[in-house]
Amino acid sequence: MENKHKLFSMVSRGIVTAIKEGFLPAAAGVVLCIFLDTWNQLPFLWNGRADVNYYWFNSFSFGGFYSVYIIPMLACIPYAASFCEEYRSNMITILVSKINIKTYCMSKVITTAVSGGLSLAAGGTFFIFLASRFTVLINQQTLIEFQGLPYYALMKNGNGITFFVVAVFLLFLSGVLWSSVALLVSSYVCNRYMIFVTPFISSFFLTRLNVILNVPAIFRLDLLLRARSSFGTDMETIFITTLMVLVLVIASGFLFCKRAKRLIKNEQFI
């Protein structure tokens, strides 16, 4: 019980730190990236000729450069480099003396994943709110263009709020995944810039590997996270996507904890 209390306390303080230091820049960066992916269509927003879904689709689902490669990097800003920074400054010695190593490592995994996911989700939510001040979420008259794509049924439901809830959730999962991968890398390479660029490099090679190996779309996590692929019904797709992300995050967290414990006990870093 005491360890759970300490874990909750560490995670709470970590999230507060993440919000103060990098949460807002990361969220603002998401909004900027969406606009940069669709900058030549921005006039359509002011005069209401395009709905919010038009910009979201062209940035995320269609695969704009900034949404595919830059936004995952933003998830690392709030907290992914915290372990490296604390280790280099010897702050980790003080922290571990107050709690056990296992609790410390678990707090890093949880805080990094949560802060990374929330920062991207907050940015996506703010973009939707901002864009909806000028135009509708989904124009039902042009919805036929999206027939056959994943979550089409949700787009037709009401005014599209349900669809955007799912879209933001997928963005949250993306932030959770890439920030966790970056945390794992931070236990091997203690360089802030390398940690931040990890999602860029990883997503690039992962995409190329999927193309070279001709991996079916239903098994491509990158397409599932961008709502470009489906695995059965919408609910089944959400469940499978969440499960795949959780497995990868748990695996990354396990490897990070194993590596971090060894470093802390040996008091050395590469």
C-alpha positions in Angstrom: 0.0 0.0 0.0 2.8 2.4 0.9 4.5 1.7 -2.5 1.2 2.4 -4.3 0.9 5.7 -2.5 4.5 6.6 -3.4 3.9 5.6 -7.0 0.7 7.8 -7.2 2.6 10.7 -5.6 5.5 10.4 -8.0 3.2 10.2 -11.0 1.2 13.2 -9.8 4.3 15.3 -9.4 5.6 14.2 -12.7 2.4 15.1 -14.5 2.5 18.6 -12.9 6.1 19.0 -14.0 5.2 17.9 -17.5 2.3 20.4 -17.7 4.6 23.2 -16.5 7.5 22.5 -18.8 6.3 21.0 -22.1 2.6 20.3 -22.2 1.5 23.6 -23.7 4.2 23.8 -26.4 3.5 20.3 -27.5 -0.3 20.9 -27.7 0.3 24.2 -29.5 2.6 22.3 -31.9 -0.1 19.9 -32.8 -2.4 22.7 -33.9 0.4 24.3 -35.9 1.3 21.0 -37.6 -2.3 20.5 -38.7 -2.5 23.9 -40.2 0.9 23.4 -41.9 -0.3 20.2 -43.5 -3.3 22.0 -45.0 -2.0 25.6 -45.3 -3.0 25.9 -49.0 -6.6 25.1 -48.1 -6.9 27.5 -45.1 -8.9 30.0 -47.1 -11.6 27.4 -47.3 -11.9 27.5 -43.5 -12.6 31.2 -43.3 -15.4 31.1 -45.9 -16.9 27.8 -44.7 -16.3 25.9 -47.9 -14.7 23.0 -46.1 -15.6 21.3 -42.8 -13.3 20.4 -39.9 -13.2 16.8 -41.0 -11.6 18.0 -44.3 -8.6 19.4 -42.6 -8.3 16.5 -40.1 -8.5 13.9 -42.9 -5.9 15.6 -45.1 -3.5 16.0 -42.2 -3.9 12.7 -40.4 -5.7 10.1 -42.4 -4.4 11.1 -45.8 -0.9 11.5 -44.2 0.5 14.9 -44.2 4.2 15.2 -43.5 3.8 17.1 -40.2 1.1 14.8 -38.7 3.0 11.6 -39.6 6.5 12.6 -38.6 6.5 15.8 -36.5 3.5 15.4 -34.2 4.8 12.1 -32.8 8.0 14.0 -31.8 5.9 16.5 -29.9 4.7 13.8 -27.5 8.3 13.5 -26.2 8.5 17.1 -25.1 6.6 17.0 -21.8 8.5 14.2 -20.0 10.3 11.6 -22.2 13.8 13.0 -21.4 13.2 13.3 -17.7 15.0 10.1 -16.8 18.1 11.1 -18.7 18.1 14.6 -17.2 17.7 13.3 -13.7 20.4 10.7 -14.2 22.9 13.2 -15.5 22.3 15.7 -12.7 22.5 12.9 -10.0 19.0 13.9 -8.9 18.1 10.3 -9.4 20.2 9.3 -6.4 18.1 11.5 -4.1 14.8 10.2 -5.6 15.7 6.6 -5.4 16.8 7.0 -1.8 13.2 8.0 -0.9 11.5 5.3 -2.9 12.6 1.9 -4.3 14.0 1.6 -7.9 11.0 -0.3 -9.1 8.5 2.4 -8.1 10.8 5.1 -9.6 10.9 3.3 -12.9 7.2 2.6 -13.0 6.4 6.2 -12.3 8.6 7.2 -15.3 6.8 4.8 -17.6 3.3 5.9 -16.5 4.0 9.6 -16.4 5.7 9.7 -19.8 2.9 7.7 -21.5 0.1 9.7 -19.9 1.7 13.2 -20.5 2.7 12.3 -24.1 -0.8 11.1 -24.9 -2.6 14.0 -23.2 -0.5 16.6 -24.8 -1.3 15.4 -28.3 -5.0 14.9 -27.4 -5.2 18.4 -26.0 -3.7 19.8 -29.2 -6.1 17.9 -31.4 -9.1 18.9 -29.3 -8.1 22.6 -29.4 -7.7 22.5 -33.2 -11.2 21.0 -33.5 -12.7 23.6 -31.2 -10.8 26.4 -33.0 -11.8 25.3 -36.5 -15.4 24.6 -35.5 -15.7 28.4 -34.7 -15.6 29.0 -38.5 -17.2 25.9 -40.0 -19.2 22.7 -39.2 -17.5 19.6 -37.9 -18.8 17.4 -40.8 -20.7 18.5 -43.8 -23.3 15.8 -44.4 -23.7 16.8 -48.1 -20.0 15.9 -48.9 -19.9 12.9 -46.5 -20.4 10.4 -49.4 -16.8 11.0 -50.4 -15.7 9.2 -47.2 -18.0 6.2 -47.7 -16.0 3.0 -47.3 -13.4 4.5 -45.0 -13.1 3.5 -41.4 -15.5 5.2 -38.9 -17.8 6.3 -41.7 -20.8 5.3 -39.6 -19.6 7.5 -36.8 -19.3 10.4 -39.2 -23.0 10.1 -40.0 -23.9 10.0 -36.4 -25.3 13.3 -35.3 -23.0 16.2 -36.1 -19.8 14.1 -36.1 -18.9 14.6 -32.4 -18.6 10.8 -31.9 -16.2 10.5 -34.7 -13.9 13.3 -33.4 -13.9 11.7 -29.9 -12.5 8.6 -31.5 -10.1 10.6 -33.6 -8.7 12.4 -30.5 -8.5 9.0 -28.7 -6.4 7.6 -31.6 -4.2 10.7 -31.3 -3.9 10.1 -27.6 -2.8 6.5 -28.3 -0.2 7.7 -30.7 1.2 10.0 -28.1 1.3 7.2 -25.5 3.1 4.9 -27.9 5.8 7.3 -29.2 6.6 8.9 -25.8 7.1 5.4 -24.4 9.4 4.4 -27.2 11.4 7.6 -26.6 11.7 6.9 -22.9 13.1 3.5 -23.7 15.7 5.0 -26.0 16.6 7.6 -23.3 17.9 4.7 -21.1 20.4 3.9 -23.9 21.2 7.3 -25.4 21.3 10.2 -22.9 20.9 12.9 -25.5 17.8 15.1 -25.4 17.8 15.7 -29.1 18.1 12.1 -30.0 15.3 11.3 -27.6 13.0 13.8 -29.3 13.9 12.6 -32.8 13.3 8.9 -32.0 9.6 9.0 -33.2 10.6 10.6 -36.4 13.3 8.0 -37.2 11.2 5.1 -36.0 8.0 6.1 -37.8 9.9 6.6 -41.0 11.6 3.2 -41.0 8.5 1.5 -39.8 6.5 2.9 -42.7 9.2 1.9 -45.2 9.4 -1.6 -43.7 5.7 -2.1 -43.9 5.8 -1.1 -47.6 8.8 -3.3 -48.4 7.3 -6.3 -46.6 3.8 -5.6 -48.1 2.2 -5.9 -44.7 -1.7 -6.0 -45.0 -3.3 -2.7 -44.0 -5.3 -4.3 -41.2 -2.1 -5.2 -39.4 -0.4 -1.8 -39.8 -0.5 0.1 -36.6 0.5 3.3 -38.2 -2.6 3.2 -40.5 -4.9 2.1 -37.6 -3.8 5.1 -35.6 -4.5 7.4 -38.5 -7.9 5.9 -39.1 -6.8 4.7 -42.6 -7.4 1.0 -41.8 -10.0 -1.1 -40.0 -10.1 -4.4 -38.3 -13.8 -5.5 -38.6 -16.3 -3.2 -37.1 -15.5 0.3 -35.7 -15.6 -1.0 -32.1 -13.4 -4.0 -33.0 -10.9 -1.6 -34.7 -10.7 0.6 -31.6 -10.2 -2.4 -29.4 -7.5 -4.0 -31.5 -5.7 -0.7 -32.0 -5.8 0.0 -28.2 -4.6 -3.5 -27.5 -1.7 -3.3 -29.9 -0.6 0.0 -28.4 -0.9 -1.3 -24.8 1.3 -4.4 -25.7 4.0 -2.2 -27.2 3.9 0.3 -24.3 4.1 -2.5 -21.7 7.0 -4.1 -23.6 8.8 -0.7 -23.9 8.1 0.0 -20.2 9.5 -3.5 -19.2 12.6 -3.0 -21.2 13.1 0.5 -19.8 12.7 -0.6 -16.2 15.2 -3.5 -16.8 17.7 -1.2 -18.3 17.2 1.7 -15.8 17.6 -0.7 -12.8 20.9 -1.9 -14.2 22.2 1.6 -14.8 21.2 2.9 -11.4 22.7 -0.1 -9.5 25.9 0.1 -11.5 26.0 4.0 -11.4 27.0 4.2 -15.0 25.6 5.6 -18.3 26.4 5.1 -21.9 
